[in-house]
Amino acid sequence: MSNTNELPFDELSFEAAYTELQAVIEKLESGELSLDESVNLYERGRLLSLHCQSLLDNAELRIKQVNQDGSLSD
């Protein structure tokens, strides 16, 4: 896994978090981890998933706030 797992979630871009989440999924699907490693990795993956969803929700909100003329609504 990359070094991004050392960064706090609020410092991870969507792309970095998503890339790490993909790596977590691949490791979990490999079936080569101990139960404890799997649980720890699952927890990290769940937090990454929530972080990605939060970033997507914020982006959607920003898009909805843009008016036809490109200005932001209040």
Residue pairs with C-beta under 8 A, 6 or more apart in sequence:
1 20
1 23
1 24
1 27
2 16
2 19
2 20
2 23
4 12
4 16
4 17
4 19
4 20
5 20
5 44
7 16
9 17
9 47
9 48
9 51
12 20
12 48
12 51
14 52
14 55
14 56
14 59
17 48
17 51
17 52
17 55
18 48
18 52
20 48
21 45
21 48
21 49
21 52
24 41
24 42
24 44
24 45
24 48
25 45
27 33
27 41
28 38
28 41
28 42
28 45
33 41
65 72
65 73
66 72
66 73
67 73
